Amino acid sequence: MRLFKRINTCCFTLILLFIFNSCEGQNIQPIQVKTTIIHKDSICLRAETLPEFRNSVHDKDYQGNQISGVIRTVFQDSKGNLWFGTQNGLARYDTSGLVYFDLLDSNGQGVTVHAIIEDKKGSIWIGYGGGIAKFDGQYFTVFHEKEILKSTSLWSLTMDKKGLLWIGTTDGVYTFDGEALTPFEIPEGKINPSVGISTPKMIHSIIEDSKGRMWFATNGGVYIYDGNSLKNISEKDGLQSNFVNQIIESKEGNYWISTATGIFKYNGNTLTNITEKLIGNEGGIGCIFEDREGTLWFCVNKRDIYSYNGKTFTKVKNKDSDFSPFPFQIYQDKQERIWFVGFKGAYRYKNETFINVTRIGPW
């Protein structure tokens, strides 16, 4: 306490940064970013003016004119607009149609958008390989930092209840207050040899739970930050795999943890692998999602999609063919429609059919 009595307000702030953002005892300083402001009209491209997108004329699974051949994420904002984060950049559908925004990284290259969220003021935040952008309806404010927000780095994005942005990258976790990035230390894991991009510091996803705790899906298991300390859940606790892809909080207050060996239900004390009998030779769980009724949807063995109502598993099939999407994300919009976005574009599931949503709809 004597130390705190001797320091001024500025030093006190730095000590708080040290306490809350370091697990290894090193003083961590905020890192300033470069900011660029761009009017939306200068980078807006209407879909109908662009060439038809199609990977291969020999592909029988889907037709041309896709929103993108690879869609990483979909998000519906408070105004009802649908946003798509794709391998080819950012797209938005509203009542006037589908448009693309030609966001570029600090090297002037096109970007892959991994995350889209909305803050309390209605601004849209976009996380992509090479930077972060905030859209206020008229202008994009673009934040760049070449060493941290490089082209292959940013992987996940969430904003906590206080308005602080948490960024998951291939090099660990950073927080962003709108002006500077601050490293948040998470212990290293291992490289996952079964996926294309993997590092010891890989952060696959981040969530804030209903109690205000931050959860991190890493290659060293799950880490939980309660505002004071980190707790780790890993193989030593019965997780069976330290390669964690995603975490979601259920309506009942439990947690679903997606790993390379299955989905685990965590009630705060015990872990239960609910998908052990579903894992095949391909193995692994992809994206997971719980809808508003509490039904869990997930992808297993790369292409098999299931729903789980808490008692039984149902394989989600296309009644007209053997086709099923390869989703990076499963999402429910305000109209209660279930979306699957990933390889080969965007799909909605209705009447036991995967409906391919292209540039011309059906919206």
C-alpha positions as CSV (number, residue, x, y, z in Angstrom):
1,M,0.0,0.0,0.0
2,R,2.9,2.4,0.6
3,L,3.8,2.2,-3.1
4,F,0.2,3.2,-4.1
5,K,0.3,6.3,-1.8
6,R,3.5,7.6,-3.5
7,I,2.5,7.3,-7.2
8,N,0.4,9.7,-9.2
9,T,-2.7,8.8,-11.3
10,C,-0.8,8.1,-14.5
11,C,1.5,5.6,-12.7
12,F,-1.5,4.0,-11.1
13,T,-3.1,3.4,-14.5
14,L,0.1,1.7,-15.8
15,I,0.2,-0.5,-12.7
16,L,-3.4,-1.6,-13.4
17,L,-2.4,-2.4,-17.0
18,F,0.4,-4.5,-15.6
19,I,-1.8,-6.4,-13.2
20,F,-4.7,-7.1,-15.5
21,N,-2.8,-7.8,-18.7
22,S,0.2,-9.8,-17.6
23,C,0.6,-13.4,-16.3
24,E,4.3,-13.5,-16.6
25,G,5.4,-10.4,-14.7
26,Q,6.4,-8.2,-17.6
27,N,5.3,-4.6,-17.9
28,I,3.0,-4.4,-21.0
29,Q,2.6,-1.0,-22.7
30,P,-0.3,-0.1,-25.1
31,I,0.6,0.0,-28.8
32,Q,-0.6,2.8,-30.9
33,V,-2.3,2.1,-34.2
34,K,-2.6,3.9,-37.5
35,T,-6.1,5.3,-38.3
36,T,-7.6,6.0,-41.7
37,I,-11.1,7.3,-42.3
38,I,-12.9,6.3,-45.6
39,H,-16.3,7.2,-46.8
40,K,-18.4,4.2,-47.7
41,D,-19.2,5.5,-51.2
42,S,-15.5,5.4,-52.2
43,I,-15.2,1.7,-51.6
44,C,-18.8,0.5,-52.3
45,L,-19.3,-1.9,-55.2
46,R,-22.8,-3.1,-56.2
47,A,-23.1,-6.8,-56.8
48,E,-24.9,-6.5,-60.1
49,T,-21.9,-4.6,-61.6
50,L,-19.4,-7.3,-60.7
51,P,-18.5,-10.4,-62.8
52,E,-20.2,-13.6,-61.8
53,F,-18.3,-15.5,-59.1
54,R,-17.8,-19.2,-59.7
55,N,-14.9,-21.5,-58.7
56,S,-15.4,-24.2,-61.3
57,V,-17.9,-24.8,-64.2
58,H,-17.6,-28.5,-63.3
59,D,-18.9,-28.1,-59.7
60,K,-22.4,-29.7,-59.6
61,D,-23.1,-28.9,-55.9
62,Y,-23.9,-25.3,-56.4
63,Q,-24.5,-22.7,-59.1
64,G,-22.6,-19.6,-60.0
65,N,-23.1,-16.0,-58.8
66,Q,-22.3,-16.8,-55.2
67,I,-21.9,-14.1,-52.6
68,S,-18.4,-15.6,-52.3
69,G,-16.9,-19.0,-52.7
70,V,-15.9,-19.0,-49.0
71,I,-17.9,-17.1,-46.4
72,R,-16.3,-17.0,-42.9
73,T,-19.1,-15.3,-41.0
74,V,-22.6,-13.9,-41.2
75,F,-24.2,-11.3,-38.9
76,Q,-27.5,-9.4,-38.9
77,D,-27.4,-5.9,-37.3
78,S,-30.0,-4.1,-35.3
79,K,-31.5,-2.6,-38.5
80,G,-32.0,-6.0,-40.1
81,N,-29.1,-5.7,-42.5
82,L,-27.2,-8.9,-43.3
83,W,-23.4,-8.7,-43.3
84,F,-21.1,-11.3,-44.8
85,G,-17.4,-11.7,-44.0
86,T,-15.8,-13.5,-46.9
87,Q,-12.6,-14.6,-48.4
88,N,-13.1,-11.8,-50.8
89,G,-13.9,-9.1,-48.3
90,L,-17.0,-7.5,-46.8
91,A,-20.5,-7.7,-48.2
92,R,-23.9,-6.3,-46.9
93,Y,-27.4,-7.0,-47.9
94,D,-30.1,-4.4,-47.2
95,T,-33.4,-3.4,-48.8
96,S,-31.5,-1.7,-51.7
97,G,-29.6,-4.9,-52.6
98,L,-26.2,-6.5,-52.1
99,V,-23.1,-4.4,-52.0
100,Y,-19.4,-5.1,-51.4
101,F,-17.0,-2.8,-49.5
102,D,-13.4,-3.0,-50.9
103,L,-11.5,-3.0,-47.6
104,L,-7.7,-3.3,-48.0
105,D,-4.9,-4.2,-45.6
106,S,-1.9,-1.9,-44.9
107,N,-0.2,-3.3,-47.9
108,G,-3.1,-2.4,-50.2
109,Q,-4.2,-6.0,-50.6
110,G,-7.7,-7.5,-50.3
111,V,-8.7,-9.0,-47.0
112,T,-10.5,-12.0,-45.5
113,V,-13.1,-11.0,-43.0
114,H,-13.3,-13.3,-39.9
115,A,-15.6,-11.5,-37.5
116,I,-18.4,-8.9,-37.5
117,I,-20.1,-7.5,-34.4
118,E,-22.2,-4.4,-33.4
119,D,-21.6,-2.1,-30.5
120,K,-24.2,-0.4,-28.2
121,K,-24.2,2.7,-30.4
122,G,-25.0,0.7,-33.6
123,S,-21.6,0.9,-35.1
124,I,-20.4,-2.3,-36.9
125,W,-16.9,-3.6,-36.1
126,I,-15.1,-5.8,-38.7
127,G,-12.1,-7.9,-37.9
128,Y,-10.1,-9.1,-40.8
129,G,-6.6,-10.3,-41.8
130,G,-4.7,-7.0,-41.8
131,G,-6.7,-4.8,-39.5
132,I,-9.9,-3.7,-37.8
133,A,-12.6,-1.4,-39.1
134,K,-15.5,0.4,-37.5
135,F,-18.5,1.5,-39.7
136,D,-20.8,4.2,-38.4
137,G,-23.2,4.1,-41.3
138,Q,-21.3,6.6,-43.4
139,Y,-17.6,6.2,-42.7
140,F,-15.2,3.3,-42.1
141,T,-12.6,4.1,-39.5
142,V,-9.7,1.6,-40.3
143,F,-7.1,0.7,-37.7
144,H,-3.8,-0.8,-38.8
145,E,-0.8,-2.1,-37.0
146,K,1.6,-4.1,-39.2
147,E,3.4,-6.2,-36.6
148,I,0.2,-7.3,-34.8
149,L,-2.7,-6.9,-37.3
150,K,-0.8,-8.5,-40.2
151,S,-2.5,-10.3,-43.0
152,T,-2.7,-13.8,-41.4
153,S,-3.2,-12.7,-37.8
154,L,-6.6,-11.7,-36.7
155,W,-8.9,-14.6,-36.1
156,S,-11.7,-13.6,-33.7
157,L,-13.3,-10.5,-32.2
158,T,-15.7,-9.7,-29.4
159,M,-16.7,-6.7,-27.3
160,D,-17.4,-6.9,-23.6
161,K,-20.1,-5.1,-21.7
162,K,-17.8,-2.2,-20.9
163,G,-17.1,-1.6,-24.6
164,L,-13.6,-3.0,-24.7
165,L,-12.7,-4.9,-27.8
166,W,-11.0,-8.3,-27.4
167,I,-9.0,-9.6,-30.3
168,G,-7.9,-13.1,-30.8
169,T,-5.0,-13.6,-33.2
170,T,-2.5,-16.2,-34.3
171,D,-0.1,-14.4,-31.8
172,G,-2.3,-14.3,-28.8
173,V,-4.9,-11.9,-27.3
174,Y,-5.0,-8.1,-27.5
175,T,-7.5,-5.6,-26.2
176,F,-8.4,-2.4,-28.1
177,D,-9.9,0.8,-26.6
178,G,-10.4,2.6,-29.9
179,E,-6.9,4.1,-29.8
180,A,-4.3,1.5,-28.8
181,L,-3.8,-2.2,-28.6
182,T,-2.7,-3.8,-25.3
183,P,-1.4,-7.4,-25.1
184,F,-3.2,-9.7,-22.8
185,E,-1.0,-12.7,-21.9
186,I,-2.3,-16.2,-22.4
187,P,0.0,-19.2,-21.8
188,E,1.2,-20.9,-25.0
189,G,-0.3,-24.2,-26.2
190,K,0.9,-26.5,-29.1
191,I,0.6,-26.5,-32.8
192,N,-2.3,-28.5,-34.1
193,P,-0.9,-30.5,-37.1
194,S,-4.4,-31.4,-38.4
195,V,-5.4,-27.9,-39.5
196,G,-4.0,-25.5,-42.0
197,I,-3.2,-22.5,-39.8
198,S,-2.0,-23.2,-36.2
199,T,0.4,-21.6,-33.7
200,P,1.2,-22.1,-30.0
201,K,-0.5,-18.7,-29.3
202,M,-3.6,-19.3,-31.5
203,I,-6.8,-17.9,-30.2
204,H,-9.7,-19.4,-32.1
205,S,-12.6,-17.6,-30.4
206,I,-13.4,-15.3,-27.4
207,I,-16.7,-14.8,-25.5
208,E,-17.9,-12.9,-22.5
209,D,-20.4,-15.0,-20.4
210,S,-23.4,-13.8,-18.4
211,K,-21.2,-13.3,-15.3
212,G,-18.8,-10.9,-17.1
213,R,-16.0,-13.5,-17.4
214,M,-13.9,-13.8,-20.6
215,W,-13.5,-17.2,-22.2
216,F,-10.7,-18.0,-24.6
217,A,-10.5,-21.0,-27.0
218,T,-6.9,-21.9,-27.4
219,N,-4.4,-24.6,-28.4
220,G,-3.8,-25.1,-24.7
221,G,-7.4,-25.7,-23.6
222,V,-9.9,-23.2,-22.3
223,Y,-8.8,-20.1,-20.3
224,I,-11.3,-18.1,-18.2
225,Y,-10.5,-14.6,-16.9
226,D,-12.7,-13.3,-14.1
227,G,-11.1,-9.8,-14.0
228,N,-8.3,-10.9,-11.6
229,S,-6.9,-14.2,-12.6
230,L,-6.8,-16.9,-15.3
231,K,-8.3,-20.4,-14.9
232,N,-7.3,-23.2,-17.3
233,I,-9.5,-26.2,-18.3
234,S,-7.5,-28.7,-20.3
235,E,-6.7,-32.4,-20.6
236,K,-5.7,-32.6,-17.0
237,D,-9.3,-31.8,-16.2
238,G,-10.8,-34.4,-18.6
239,L,-11.1,-32.3,-21.7
240,Q,-9.5,-35.1,-23.8
241,S,-8.1,-32.5,-26.3
242,N,-6.4,-29.1,-25.7
243,F,-7.2,-28.0,-29.2
244,V,-10.4,-25.9,-28.5
245,N,-12.3,-24.3,-31.4
246,Q,-15.2,-22.6,-29.9
247,I,-17.1,-22.0,-26.6
248,I,-20.7,-20.9,-26.1
249,E,-22.8,-20.4,-23.0
250,S,-26.1,-22.3,-23.1
251,K,-29.5,-20.9,-22.1
252,E,-29.3,-23.2,-19.0
253,G,-26.1,-21.6,-17.9
254,N,-23.8,-24.4,-18.9
255,Y,-21.0,-24.2,-21.5
256,W,-20.5,-26.1,-24.8
257,I,-16.8,-26.5,-25.6
258,S,-16.0,-27.6,-29.2
259,T,-12.7,-29.5,-29.5
260,A,-10.8,-31.8,-31.8
261,T,-12.2,-34.8,-30.0
262,G,-15.8,-33.8,-29.5
263,I,-18.3,-31.4,-27.8
264,F,-18.0,-31.2,-24.1
265,K,-20.7,-30.0,-21.7
266,Y,-19.2,-28.1,-18.8
267,N,-21.4,-27.2,-15.8
268,G,-18.7,-25.4,-13.9
269,N,-17.4,-28.5,-12.2
270,T,-17.5,-31.5,-14.6
271,L,-16.9,-32.2,-18.3
272,T,-19.0,-34.6,-20.4
273,N,-18.3,-35.5,-24.0
274,I,-21.7,-35.6,-25.6
275,T,-20.5,-36.5,-29.1
276,E,-18.1,-39.3,-28.5
277,K,-20.1,-41.8,-30.6
278,L,-20.5,-39.4,-33.5
279,I,-16.8,-38.9,-34.2
280,G,-15.6,-40.9,-37.3
281,N,-12.3,-41.4,-38.9
282,E,-12.1,-37.8,-40.1
283,G,-12.8,-36.7,-36.5
284,G,-13.3,-33.3,-35.0
285,I,-16.0,-30.8,-34.4
286,G,-16.3,-27.7,-36.5
287,C,-18.6,-24.8,-35.6
288,I,-21.3,-25.0,-32.9
289,F,-24.4,-22.9,-32.3
290,E,-27.3,-22.9,-29.9
291,D,-30.5,-21.4,-31.2
292,R,-33.1,-19.4,-29.3
293,E,-35.0,-22.6,-28.3
294,G,-31.9,-24.1,-26.8
295,T,-31.2,-26.6,-29.6
296,L,-27.5,-27.2,-30.3
297,W,-26.4,-27.3,-34.0
298,F,-23.0,-28.4,-34.9
299,C,-20.7,-29.8,-37.7
300,V,-18.8,-33.0,-37.1
301,N,-16.4,-35.0,-39.4
302,K,-16.2,-31.9,-41.7
303,R,-19.5,-32.3,-43.5
304,D,-22.0,-34.0,-41.2
305,I,-24.4,-31.6,-39.5
306,Y,-26.4,-32.5,-36.4
307,S,-28.9,-30.9,-34.0
308,Y,-29.2,-31.8,-30.4
309,N,-32.2,-31.0,-28.2
310,G,-30.6,-32.1,-24.9
311,K,-31.7,-35.7,-25.3
312,T,-31.4,-36.9,-28.9
313,F,-29.2,-36.2,-31.9
314,T,-30.8,-35.6,-35.3
315,K,-28.7,-35.7,-38.5
316,V,-29.6,-32.7,-40.6
317,K,-30.1,-33.9,-44.2
318,N,-31.1,-32.4,-47.5
319,K,-34.2,-34.3,-48.7
320,D,-33.5,-33.7,-52.4
321,S,-29.8,-34.9,-52.5
322,D,-26.8,-35.9,-50.5
323,F,-25.5,-32.3,-50.5
324,S,-24.7,-30.6,-47.2
325,P,-22.7,-27.4,-46.6
326,F,-19.2,-27.2,-45.2
327,P,-19.9,-24.5,-42.7
328,F,-17.5,-22.1,-40.8
329,Q,-20.5,-20.7,-39.0
330,I,-24.1,-21.6,-38.1
331,Y,-26.3,-18.6,-37.3
332,Q,-29.9,-17.7,-36.6
333,D,-31.3,-14.4,-37.9
334,K,-34.1,-12.3,-36.5
335,Q,-36.6,-14.1,-38.6
336,E,-35.6,-17.4,-36.8
337,R,-34.0,-18.7,-40.0
338,I,-30.9,-20.9,-39.6
339,W,-27.9,-20.0,-41.8
340,F,-24.9,-22.1,-42.8
341,V,-22.0,-20.2,-44.3
342,G,-18.6,-21.6,-45.3
343,F,-17.2,-23.3,-48.4
344,K,-19.3,-22.8,-51.5
345,G,-21.3,-19.9,-50.2
346,A,-24.3,-19.3,-48.0
347,Y,-27.2,-21.6,-47.2
348,R,-30.4,-21.5,-45.2
349,Y,-32.2,-24.6,-43.9
350,K,-35.9,-24.8,-44.5
351,N,-38.3,-27.7,-44.9
352,E,-35.4,-30.2,-44.8
353,T,-33.6,-28.4,-47.6
354,F,-30.4,-26.4,-47.9
355,I,-31.3,-23.3,-49.9
356,N,-28.4,-21.7,-51.6
357,V,-28.5,-17.9,-51.1
358,T,-26.7,-16.3,-54.0
359,R,-26.2,-12.6,-55.0
360,I,-29.8,-12.6,-56.3
361,G,-31.3,-14.4,-53.3
362,P,-33.7,-15.8,-52.2
363,W,-33.4,-13.2,-49.4
